[in-house]
Amino acid sequence: MLKKIGYGLLTLLVLLTGFIAYQWVRFNDQNFVADKGADWYQARLDTVWGDEPIPYFRDVAFSPDRIKWPFSILAEKSFHEIPTMLNYPLNDGAKKPAVMILPGGGYLIRAEKHEGIKVAEWLNSHGIAAFVVNYRLTPYDHPVPLLDAQRAMKQIRDRADEFNIDPERIGVLGFSAGGHLAAMASTRYTGPADKPAFAMLGYGVVAPVTGNQPMAESLYRKDGFAAVDRKAVSPELYINADTPPTFLWHTKDDPVVAVSQSQLYYDILQQHNVPAALHLFDNGTHGLSLAADTEGTNQWPGLFIEWLGAQGFLNDETP
C-alpha cells in the first residue's frame, strides 16, 4: 500500500515537474521580457511621465507587503518600476497612423515582447507607427495602470510632429489584461488629449460586470486589499455613442477568458451604434498575440489591417 502511494506521489511529482518545465520553455520562447540592457532597447526608451511627478509612485497603499508570496516577489519589483514607453515611429514620408500597445500578463507581468515589441514591428511593416507602454503592475491597482495609459496617449499626441504621426489617427491595442486596459482607455478617457481614435481588443476581460466574470481578481488582488468597485473597472458600462470604433477578436476555446466577454462588449457597442467588428475563431489557447502558428486565428492581423483601411485610418500607401 505504501509502495503504491509512493509511486503515485512520484508520478504526480514527475507530471508537475514536466508541466512547470513546459510552461517555463513556453514563457521563454514567447520572449515575454525584453533585454532591457540592450542598446536597441535603450535607444527606444522613454519615461511615460517625463519630468512630471508620477502619481501614486511607491505609495504605501499599494505596498507589496500586502501581497502574499509568491506574488509578492513580482510585486516588489513592480513597486519600484517607473512606467516607460518604447517608441517605434516611422519618420519617412507622410504622417502616419499610430497605435499605442498595451501588452497583457494578468497585471502581474507584461508580455513585453510577445504582445508588445513583436506587434510593434508588425505594425511598422504596414506603415503604422507603434508605441509599447510598460504600465505599472501589481501591487498597483486601478486607477494607476489607467493613469499610465492615459498619460502615454497624451505624450504620443503631444509629440506627434516629432514622431511623424497624425494626432487624429492614434489608436490603442491590447491583449488580455492589456485588452482590458485598452478598453478602459477607450471608454474612460478624460478628454480629446487622451482619447484613442480606435481600439483593438484581443481576448480581454472587457465586460466583467455584464459577463459576471471577475477581472482576474484571484491573480492580482490579494489579501489586505480593499476590493475596488467592479463597476469602476468595467469598461462595458461606459460605452456610449462617442466610444471610438472598436475591433475585437477572441478564440471560442480560450480557457482563461470566456469568449462571451468579447461578444457582450460587441453587443453593447452595437446598441450605441459604435462602428465595430468582432471575429471569433474556433482554435487557439489564451495569449496568442499575432497567432502566427495557429491556423485560422492567424487571420486576425490581416482582418484588422483591412478594417483600419475601411474606417479611414490608413495612409493610401499602407501595405
FENCOR-V133401 format. One record per helix or strand of 3 or more residues. SS is the DSSP state (helix for helix, strand for strand). FROM is the first residue (numbers start at 0). TO is the last residue. If there is no record, write none. Layout:
# FENCOR-V133401
SS & FROM & TO
SS & FROM & TO
This chain:
# FENCOR-V133401
helix & 1 & 28
helix & 38 & 43
strand & 44 & 46
helix & 59 & 61
helix & 63 & 65
helix & 70 & 78
strand & 83 & 87
strand & 95 & 101
helix & 112 & 123
strand & 128 & 133
helix & 143 & 157
helix & 159 & 162
strand & 164 & 174
helix & 176 & 186
helix & 191 & 193
strand & 197 & 201
helix & 216 & 219
helix & 229 & 232
helix & 234 & 237
strand & 244 & 250
helix & 259 & 270
strand & 275 & 280
helix & 296 & 309
